[in-house]
Amino acid sequence: MMVSTSSLLAYLVLALSIVAVHGKQHSLERRSSKHSASAATLHSRQATSILQSEYKNGDTPPGARSGDAAGQVVEISDNGGHNDNSQRAGCETIFIGGAAVGGSYSTGWTEMPQVLGFDTLRDLYVDGQVVQPYIQETGKDPTKIKRVIITQPGLPRDFWKYANLVRNSLLCWSTNTTANINLDEIMIAAPAYVNTNDRTAGAAQANDLLFSGQSWSTGVNSAGPDQTKVSSFQVLDLMTAKYFNKTAYPALNQIVIAGHSLGGSLTQRYAMMRKATADDVNLSFFVGNPGAYVWPTSNRPVQSPSDTSCSAAVNDWPYGLQSTPAYDSAEVAADLAAVQKRYYERNVVYGLGLSDNELGDSHCEAQYQGNSHLSRGQNFEAELKSLPGGKPSSQKFNYVSGVAHEDYLIFSDPVSQYYLFSWNLDQRTQTSSTSSTSSAPKSSSTSGGNGSGSSSGSSSGSSSSPGSSSSAGSSGAASSSLSASGLILAASASLAGAAFLL
């Protein structure tokens, strides 16, 4: 199709954003002598500096409070983000280290850590007095929030880690002058899923929602407390409804559900099953290196894997759309085509490491999708491309070179950052109602617990986002197959009168 001039300009702005971040990789060794001007500019936009050059390794980060869990110090090293506890090469901002937590994911966590810069809240009531704990950035004025990123944990239920990783990526992106974001207008939150082991070990309170094992990642009903039966998908319904509440968050435009590995699987599963609401068009999903997918069709790319013992069950949930959880099983049974169509129309970005050759999900059903995280993602894209009409324009794949199963390097990739933090930042599609439709769950949750005032690491400047025009969003700017240089060359040629075809 022919792309409009406005779309090409959006591509060009995004490409320049990406180049601006990558360009910093070549100037790290000169930072100590040349950062003064950029620091002065940054200080004019931020109340507290977040530049590495202002700190030493091990320093206390801005926003620290008494009671914060150990380990959350400024990390400055040459690891380049490969250890998930250091800043990406080329980012001049600090990296706040991960919280130290007692216990283990197998025997249960002994505590919910106090995450630096976040509040732990228990005002999300899911059933009577049963609550879903969650964390949310502290000190941000809810009336100014334009975007909320709800992060999902990995296999260890480590909600603190992923909220922190996305926060560090946001700090990095905020210093990209072409991104034009304001930290006061973006908030990160994360549900704190706990299981029965965590309850025994001490992390969960008496009225906290409990799951069995990893069941939180598949959307099946909870294991308690008592007879409470609530899906993690219902939890996410309630969280999104909380932030889409225009009374509490009048400036809110977009919500992003984001996860990596098992959290990426949960995110994709929720995107497949979430019941339709009026705000779906303002919701997007970021799926990073999942171990396996919910396949929307009965096709499979691998016909004869090494393990065929599950050949009759490859379409069963969570690998397919048979035997789905109670959360939305009636709708799937009544109109499977409508459920598939709903998924294809949703805004989903897949972030995949081109070096992620780990097996991932080892279950027999997953082997029919491919033999690694990467191959399964590539096969899933191929399946979408094979649909009548081709791959839906709302589904985008970003393949990240030189990255394996490394969550921070996926979250901090410039294209990922664009979709996490900038895409449609200032755009909210108006719907007939700003509340959920009747199919969404009702909750007695309050909208409090947000705090007020400015964040310690806020930045100012224009709130317009690169590529935030509707033409850029609809055509999928910065799709994985387009490199930054390719975007610039294609846009320049098109603006000169050449035809640019997608």
NORVENWO-V91472 format. One record per pair of residues at least 12 apart in sequence whose C-alpha atoms are under 7 Angstrom apart, sorted by the first residue. I is the first residue (numbers start at 0). GAP is how many residues later the second one is. Records with the same first field share a line. If there is no record, write none. Layout:
I = GAP ; GAP
This chain:
0 = 500 ; 501
1 = 498 ; 499
2 = 497 ; 498
4 = 490
5 = 465
6 = 464 ; 465
7 = 483
9 = 456 ; 457 ; 462
10 = 456 ; 466 ; 467 ; 476 ; 480
11 = 475 ; 476 ; 479
12 = 453 ; 454
13 = 452 ; 453 ; 464
14 = 469 ; 472 ; 473
16 = 161 ; 162
17 = 396 ; 397 ; 466
18 = 465
19 = 156
20 = 69 ; 155 ; 393
21 = 68
23 = 66 ; 67
24 = 64 ; 65
27 = 62
31 = 21
44 = 414 ; 415 ; 416
45 = 411 ; 412 ; 413 ; 414
46 = 409 ; 410 ; 411
47 = 14 ; 408 ; 409
48 = 408
49 = 43 ; 44 ; 407
50 = 41 ; 42 ; 43
51 = 40 ; 41 ; 42
56 = 17 ; 18 ; 19
57 = 15 ; 16 ; 17
58 = 14 ; 15
59 = 13 ; 14
60 = 12 ; 13 ; 35
61 = 394
62 = 53 ; 54 ; 393
63 = 52 ; 53
66 = 47
67 = 46 ; 47 ; 48
68 = 30 ; 31 ; 44 ; 45 ; 46
69 = 29 ; 30
70 = 26 ; 27 ; 28 ; 29
71 = 24 ; 25 ; 26 ; 27 ; 44
72 = 23 ; 24
73 = 20 ; 21 ; 22 ; 23
74 = 19 ; 20 ; 21 ; 22
75 = 19
80 = 327 ; 328
81 = 324 ; 327
83 = 323 ; 324
84 = 12 ; 13
87 = 321
90 = 81
92 = 78 ; 79
94 = 73
95 = 72
97 = 63 ; 66
98 = 14 ; 16 ; 61
100 = 12
104 = 51 ; 52
106 = 90
107 = 89 ; 90 ; 93
108 = 89 ; 92 ; 93 ; 94
109 = 88 ; 91 ; 92 ; 93
110 = 91 ; 92
111 = 91
114 = 45
116 = 20 ; 21
117 = 17 ; 18 ; 19 ; 20
118 = 16 ; 17 ; 18 ; 19
119 = 14 ; 15 ; 16
120 = 12 ; 13 ; 14 ; 328
121 = 12
122 = 322 ; 323
123 = 321 ; 322
124 = 318 ; 319 ; 320
125 = 109 ; 317
128 = 78
129 = 77 ; 78 ; 79
130 = 76 ; 77 ; 78
131 = 76 ; 77
132 = 58 ; 59 ; 75
133 = 56 ; 57 ; 58
134 = 54 ; 55 ; 56
135 = 52 ; 53 ; 54
136 = 50 ; 51 ; 52
137 = 312 ; 313
138 = 312 ; 313 ; 314 ; 315 ; 316
139 = 44 ; 310 ; 311 ; 312 ; 313 ; 314 ; 315
140 = 310 ; 311 ; 312 ; 313
141 = 106 ; 107 ; 308
142 = 105 ; 106 ; 107 ; 108
143 = 40 ; 41 ; 107
144 = 39 ; 40 ; 41 ; 42 ; 104 ; 106 ; 107
145 = 39 ; 40 ; 105 ; 106 ; 107 ; 108 ; 279
146 = 38 ; 39 ; 40 ; 105 ; 106 ; 107 ; 108 ; 278
147 = 38 ; 39 ; 40 ; 106 ; 107 ; 108
148 = 38 ; 39 ; 40 ; 106 ; 107 ; 108 ; 109
149 = 38 ; 39 ; 40 ; 106 ; 107 ; 108
150 = 12 ; 38 ; 39 ; 106 ; 107 ; 108
151 = 38 ; 39 ; 106 ; 107 ; 111
152 = 106 ; 110
153 = 106 ; 107 ; 108 ; 109
154 = 107
156 = 36
158 = 31 ; 32 ; 33
162 = 25 ; 26 ; 27
164 = 243
165 = 245
168 = 242 ; 243
172 = 244
178 = 243 ; 286 ; 287
179 = 281 ; 282 ; 283 ; 284 ; 285
180 = 280 ; 281 ; 282 ; 284
181 = 276 ; 277 ; 278 ; 279 ; 281
182 = 274 ; 275 ; 276
183 = 270 ; 271 ; 274 ; 275
192 = 23
193 = 16 ; 17
194 = 15 ; 16 ; 17 ; 18
195 = 14 ; 15 ; 16
206 = 18
208 = 15 ; 16
209 = 12 ; 13 ; 14 ; 15
210 = 12 ; 13
215 = 16
216 = 49
217 = 48 ; 100
218 = 12 ; 13 ; 14 ; 106
219 = 105 ; 106
230 = 96
232 = 37
233 = 207
236 = 203
237 = 203 ; 205
240 = 195
241 = 205
244 = 190
247 = 199
252 = 29 ; 172 ; 173 ; 174 ; 175
253 = 28 ; 29 ; 171 ; 174
254 = 27 ; 28 ; 29
255 = 27 ; 28 ; 29 ; 30 ; 164
256 = 27 ; 28 ; 29
257 = 27 ; 28 ; 29
258 = 27 ; 28 ; 29
259 = 27 ; 28 ; 29 ; 30 ; 147
260 = 27 ; 28 ; 29 ; 30
261 = 28 ; 29
263 = 23 ; 24 ; 25 ; 26
264 = 25 ; 26 ; 27 ; 28
266 = 18 ; 20
267 = 19
268 = 25
270 = 14 ; 72
271 = 71
272 = 55
274 = 164 ; 165
276 = 159 ; 160 ; 163
277 = 153 ; 155 ; 156 ; 157 ; 158 ; 159
278 = 155 ; 157
280 = 148
281 = 146 ; 147
283 = 62 ; 63 ; 64
284 = 62 ; 63 ; 64
285 = 62 ; 63 ; 64
286 = 62 ; 63 ; 64
287 = 62 ; 63 ; 64 ; 122
288 = 62 ; 63 ; 64 ; 84 ; 116
289 = 83
290 = 69 ; 70 ; 82
291 = 69 ; 74 ; 84
292 = 26
293 = 24 ; 25 ; 26
294 = 24 ; 25
295 = 24 ; 25 ; 44
297 = 17
299 = 68 ; 69
300 = 67 ; 68 ; 78
301 = 66 ; 67 ; 68
302 = 65
304 = 62 ; 63
306 = 57
307 = 56
309 = 54 ; 55
313 = 51
318 = 46 ; 47
343 = 48
344 = 47 ; 49
345 = 48
346 = 47 ; 48
347 = 46 ; 47 ; 48
348 = 46 ; 47 ; 48
349 = 46 ; 47 ; 48
350 = 46 ; 47 ; 48 ; 59 ; 65
351 = 22 ; 46 ; 47 ; 48
352 = 21 ; 46 ; 47 ; 48 ; 50 ; 51 ; 52
353 = 20 ; 45 ; 46 ; 47 ; 48 ; 49 ; 50
354 = 47 ; 48 ; 49
355 = 17 ; 18 ; 47 ; 48 ; 49
356 = 15 ; 16 ; 17
357 = 14 ; 15
358 = 12 ; 13 ; 14
359 = 12 ; 13
392 = 81 ; 82 ; 83
393 = 82
395 = 80 ; 83
396 = 82 ; 83
397 = 81 ; 82
398 = 81
414 = 63
421 = 43 ; 44
422 = 42 ; 43 ; 44 ; 45
423 = 41 ; 44
424 = 39 ; 40 ; 43
425 = 37 ; 38 ; 39 ; 42
426 = 41
